[in-house]
Amino acid sequence: MPPTDASTDAGSAPVTELGTDTGTCSGPRSGPSSGSGASTDSEDTLDLRLPDELIALFAAEAGAQGSPTGDAMGDVTGEAMADTTGQARAPREATGEATGEASGDRRGTAETSAVAPADDDLLDRVGGWGPTLTPVGVFHLVPVRVERDLPLITRWMNDPAVAEFWDLAGPESVAEEHLCLQLDGDGRSVPCLGVLDGTPMSYWEIYRADLDLLARHYPARPHDTGIHLLIGGVARRGRGLGSTLLRAVADHVLDKRPSCARVVAEPDLRNTPSVSAFLSAGFRFSAEVDLPDKRAALMVRDRALRDLL
């Protein structure tokens, strides 16, 4: 199995080559998954109003196909929110840290079939957010470029601690398909390398939870933003690094997305270190949710509580 230590990882993706451009991919998309609903905590209230972005997506699609907007909206109402981006999207969910801070799992969500306008950015241009100062150094989310980053991400996905929850172990083609589902999607998910003090050391997926299959399983609010995380080097795990970066990235999302009131995640309930990391990062446990591939802990970091937790 390829080594996953920090020094090997850093050599696989020279910092001088990191940029904000994403690569292009091609290939078939997989369809949405299905799952059962779940209970939520008493603090959340169900909002059945469809987000404006989702309405715009279907209206644009209907116009391109020459179909009446009313028909498209009828489909949305009947389907609720059946499609989500392939991010992982699936924002194949959940993030967190396995084996003491290692890997967040991504299973449990689906892909999208709607196509957003080319100039519509659903995540407020993650690639332009810039670096943020954290207690462990300067951290930067750099959008993935397949031709540059695939070998490194494949190596991380083949780490047993990561593979247990992400289910993306195998040859490069496995990780490539996963990345291309997001990069060729409509912008609901942005896969990124986490670069700490100039060294690529983690993989993240920032996605619109309110436009994801996850929204079927909890009372989503407009602009809810989800995150997935894995720490790529074994040497960096088990030291609280994951919790520190989770807090920093969640707050970075809230700073850069004024319309977002909550950052959410759904680590596998079996991934106790991951759930613990989210709690240490200022997230609260909201509910247990049954997703297509796992039973997850819905974790929420609220803008209103960020200074208290």
Residue pairs with C-beta under 8 A, 6 or more apart in sequence:
1 158
1 159
1 160
2 8
2 155
2 158
3 155
4 155
4 156
4 158
4 159
4 232
4 233
4 234
5 233
5 234
5 235
6 199
6 201
6 232
6 233
6 234
6 235
6 236
8 155
8 233
9 152
9 155
9 156
9 199
9 200
9 201
9 232
9 233
10 199
10 200
10 201
12 151
12 152
12 155
12 200
13 148
13 149
13 152
13 193
13 200
15 195
15 198
15 199
15 200
17 148
18 142
18 148
18 193
18 195
18 200
19 142
19 145
20 127
20 128
20 142
20 143
21 143
21 145
22 127
22 143
22 144
22 145
22 146
22 183
23 144
23 145
23 146
23 147
23 148
23 183
24 146
24 183
24 184
25 146
25 176
25 179
25 180
25 183
25 184
26 180
26 184
27 177
27 180
27 184
29 86
29 111
29 112
29 113
29 181
29 184
30 86
30 110
30 111
30 181
31 110
31 111
31 113
32 82
32 83
32 84
32 110
32 111
32 112
32 113
32 213
33 90
33 108
33 109
33 110
33 213
33 292
33 293
34 292
35 108
35 213
35 216
35 217
35 290
35 291
35 292
36 290
37 216
37 217
37 289
37 290
38 217
38 218
38 287
38 288
38 289
38 290
38 298
39 287
39 288
40 218
40 219
40 286
40 287
40 298
41 285
41 286
41 287
43 286
44 218
44 219
44 286
44 287
45 219
46 219
47 219
47 220
47 221
47 222
49 222
50 76
50 77
50 81
51 210
51 211
51 222
51 223
52 222
53 116
53 120
53 122
53 208
53 211
54 76
54 81
54 114
54 210
54 211
55 73
55 76
56 116
56 117
56 120
57 114
57 115
57 116
57 186
58 69
58 72
58 73
58 75
58 76
58 114
59 69
59 72
59 73
60 115
60 116
60 117
61 72
61 114
61 115
62 68
62 69
62 71
62 72
63 69
64 115
80 216
81 211
81 212
81 213
81 215
81 216
82 110
82 213
82 216
83 110
83 111
83 112
83 113
83 114
83 213
84 90
84 91
84 109
84 110
84 111
84 112
84 188
84 211
84 212
84 213
84 214
84 215
85 91
85 111
85 112
85 181
85 182
85 185
85 186
85 187
85 188
85 189
85 207
85 208
85 211
85 212
86 110
86 111
86 112
86 178
86 181
86 182
86 184
86 185
86 189
87 106
87 109
87 111
87 181
87 182
87 185
87 188
87 189
87 191
87 205
87 207
87 228
88 106
88 109
88 178
88 181
88 182
88 189
88 191
88 205
88 207
88 228
89 109
89 110
89 111
89 112
89 181
89 182
89 185
89 188
89 189
89 205
89 207
89 212
90 106
90 107
90 108
90 109
90 110
90 111
90 181
90 212
90 213
91 106
91 109
91 189
91 205
91 207
91 209
91 212
91 214
91 226
91 228
92 105
92 106
92 107
92 108
92 109
92 166
92 178
92 205
92 228
93 105
93 106
93 107
93 108
93 109
93 214
93 226
93 228
93 265
93 266
93 267
93 291
93 294
93 296
94 104
94 105
94 106
94 107
94 108
94 165
94 228
94 265
94 266
94 267
94 268
94 271
94 274
94 294
94 296
94 297
95 104
95 105
95 106
95 204
95 205
95 227
95 228
95 229
95 230
95 246
95 265
95 267
95 274
95 278
96 103
96 104
96 105
96 165
96 229
96 242
96 265
96 267
96 268
96 271
96 273
96 274
96 275
96 277
96 278
97 103
97 104
97 229
97 231
97 237
97 242
97 243
97 271
97 273
97 274
97 277
98 104
98 105
98 161
98 162
98 164
98 165
98 271
98 273
98 274
99 161
99 237
99 238
99 273
100 237
100 238
100 273
101 231
101 236
101 237
101 238
101 239
101 240
101 241
101 242
101 243
101 273
101 277
102 159
102 161
102 162
102 230
102 231
102 234
102 237
102 238
102 242
102 273
103 159
103 161
103 162
103 164
103 165
103 166
103 230
103 231
103 274
104 165
104 166
104 228
104 229
104 230
104 265
104 267
104 271
104 274
105 164
105 165
105 166
105 167
105 267
105 268
105 271
105 274
105 294
106 165
106 166
106 167
106 168
106 205
106 228
107 165
107 166
107 167
107 268
107 291
107 292
107 293
107 294
108 213
108 214
108 266
108 291
108 292
108 293
108 294
108 296
109 212
109 213
109 214
109 291
109 292
110 212
110 213
110 292
111 181
111 185
112 185
112 186
112 188
112 211
114 186
115 186
116 122
116 186
116 187
116 188
120 186
120 187
121 187
122 186
122 187
122 188
122 208
122 211
123 187
123 188
123 190
123 206
123 207
123 208
123 225
123 257
124 256
124 257
126 141
126 143
126 190
126 192
126 206
126 256
127 142
127 143
127 190
129 141
129 252
129 256
130 140
131 138
131 139
131 140
132 138
132 139
132 140
132 248
132 249
132 252
133 139
134 196
134 244
134 245
134 248
135 244
135 248
136 196
136 241
136 244
136 245
137 196
137 197
138 196
138 197
138 198
139 194
139 195
139 196
139 245
139 248
139 249
140 194
140 195
141 192
141 193
141 194
141 195
141 204
141 206
141 249
141 252
142 192
142 193
142 194
142 195
142 200
143 190
143 191
143 192
144 153
144 179
144 183
144 191
144 192
144 193
146 176
146 179
146 180
146 183
149 193
149 200
150 172
150 175
150 176
150 179
151 172
152 193
152 200
152 232
153 175
153 179
153 193
153 203
154 171
154 172
154 174
154 175
154 176
155 232
156 162
156 203
156 230
156 232
157 163
157 166
157 168
157 169
157 170
157 174
157 175
158 169
158 170
159 232
159 234
161 234
161 237
162 169
162 230
163 169
165 267
165 268
165 271
165 274
166 230
167 293
168 174
168 175
168 178
179 191
182 189
182 190
182 191
182 205
183 191
188 207
188 208
188 211
188 212
189 205
189 206
189 207
189 208
189 212
190 205
190 206
190 207
191 203
191 204
191 205
192 203
192 204
192 205
192 206
193 200
193 202
193 203
193 204
194 200
194 201
194 202
194 203
194 204
194 229
194 245
194 249
195 201
196 202
196 245
200 232
201 231
201 232
201 233
201 236
202 229
202 230
202 231
202 232
202 245
203 229
203 230
203 232
204 227
204 228
204 229
204 249
205 226
205 227
205 228
206 225
206 226
206 227
206 253
207 225
207 226
207 227
207 228
208 223
208 224
208 225
208 226
209 215
209 220
209 224
209 225
209 226
209 264
210 220
210 221
210 222
210 223
210 224
212 226
213 291
213 292
214 220
214 226
214 264
214 266
214 289
214 291
215 224
217 289
217 290
217 291
217 298
218 264
218 286
218 287
218 289
218 298
221 261
221 262
222 259
223 257
223 259
223 260
223 261
224 260
224 261
224 262
224 263
224 264
225 253
225 257
225 260
225 262
225 263
225 264
226 263
226 264
226 265
226 266
227 246
227 249
227 250
227 253
227 263
227 264
227 265
228 265
229 242
229 245
229 246
229 249
231 237
231 241
231 242
240 280
242 277
242 281
243 277
243 278
243 280
243 281
244 281
246 277
246 278
246 281
246 283
247 280
247 281
247 282
247 301
250 263
250 281
250 282
250 283
250 301
250 306
251 301
251 306
253 260
253 263
254 260
254 263
254 301
254 303
254 306
260 303
261 302
261 303
261 304
262 300
262 301
262 302
262 303
263 283
263 300
263 301
264 286
264 298
264 299
264 300
264 301
265 278
265 283
265 298
265 299
266 289
266 291
266 296
266 297
266 298
266 299
267 274
267 275
267 278
267 296
267 297
267 299
268 274
268 294
268 295
268 296
268 297
269 275
269 288
269 294
269 295
269 296
269 297
270 294
275 285
275 297
275 299
278 297
278 299
279 285
279 299
281 301
282 301
282 305
282 306
282 309
283 299
283 300
283 301
283 309
284 299
284 300
284 301
284 302
284 305
284 309
285 297
285 298
285 299
286 298
286 299
286 300
287 297
287 298
288 295
288 296
288 297
288 298
289 295
289 296
289 297
289 298
290 296
301 309
